[in-house]
């Protein structure tokens, strides 16, 4: 089962299932997830902007390491990257 919200949920409901000889759009779950990532994933421009923001953000003099790392991880979002202490 896949749990999606908003536009992603609406999009998924419009997609046809395919398997066991049935007609449809996707032959496998991986193919469906690839299409979803293409439809809802971040563009290269947004990824570049996010990466630039991460590299340009400096720790403030009065900011603890833990707070700085937590803020950077939040900025990174689901880019798949995070900092470790």
Secondary structure, 3 states (H helix, E strand, C coil): CCCCCHHHHHHHHHCCCCCCCCCCCCCCHHHHHHHHHHHHCCCHHHHHHHHHHHHHCCCCCCCCHHHHHHHHHHHHCCCCCCCCC
